[in-house]
Amino acid sequence: MKFAKTVLAAALAAFASLAMAQYPNKAVQVIISFTPGSATDIVGRIVSAKLAEYWGQPVVPENRSGAGGAIGSAVVARAAPDGYTLLINSNAHSVNPVIYAKMPYETTKDFTDISPLAEQPNVLVVNDGAKYQTLNDLVSYAKANPGKLNFGHAGVGSGTHLNTIKLITAAKIDVTQVPFKGTPEVVQAILSGSVDCYWVPISAGVSNIKAGKLRALATSTAKRSPLMPELPTTAEAGVKGADFGLWFGLWGPAGMPADLVNKISADVRRALADAEVRQRLINTGSAPMDMSSADFAKFVRSEIEDAKKIAAAAGIKPQ
């Protein structure tokens, strides 16, 4: 009996090793948790295209937006842990468990942390015809007119939502927050005059900014963006303590074999180191990130703790 179990274990190990060597042998579905044209979508498709090239199999992005990325995430949480259904999300992944009291999954238990992808700043924008020329103009108006400034964001739990919270907390202003399904919808609302301002991810806003359709007031990160070096940070523009960055990552369902996780992680890191991919990301204002899957798991949990601190400072409780 002991000999039979040993043989069976060896056979299963050999089968798993063979399956790993052949992965992927069919199309890989990548769920992107925000709308087409969003920053998550832009970065996700750049990386997915390179993985398809490496793997010799289709890597098929599918946008499943809504609830700050939670709808797409739930799809992946329920999938088989075989590497054929993956998730690309923003740091909404670490914000949602702080914002929502009830979710269709547990963030730290129902996913496998595979790899970060890239990070980029948000840019505070208004319609080019708006009266606000600077961040100070916008803050001064909000202080003089509590609740009258309409501040759009890409859904409760999104990175742009948390960025909004950080700004209004640091500036001590009262605004009306208007949630949307994703970045393209908010941008259209600003262009049409339906909302006043938005922390647009730089990759999704740069074309409209350079075309003169949106006016940029400040960047969300502590340092200026190389893509828009003339744009001041929020601290430089007069509001300290509002720094916030946007990042994107790759996850799978919980229970993925370690060898499979390591393979996908290694291929993602190889893709992010590729000169063409790096340049495409840089052109969107993104900086590639590089971590092992273990370090990424630690990073995600530290980001959840940071989100808790931001929410607590703003008096926000899970709903």
Secondary structure, 3 states (H helix, E strand, C coil): CHHHHHHHHHHHHHHHHHHHHHCCCCCEEEEECCCCCCHHHHHHHHHHHHHHHHHCCCEEEEECCCHHHHHHHHHHHCCCCCCCEEEEEECHHHHHHHHCCCCCCCCCCCEEEEEEEEEEEEEEEEECCCCCCCHHHHHHHHHHCCCCCEEEECCCCCHHHHHHHHHHHHHCCCCEEEECCCHHHHHHHHHHCCCCEEEEEHHHHHHHHHCCCEEEEEECCCCCCCCCCCCCECCCCCCCCCCCEEEEEEEEECCCCHHHHHHHHHHHHHHHHCHHHHHHHHHCCCEECCCCHHHHHHHHHHHHHHHHHHHHHCCCCCC
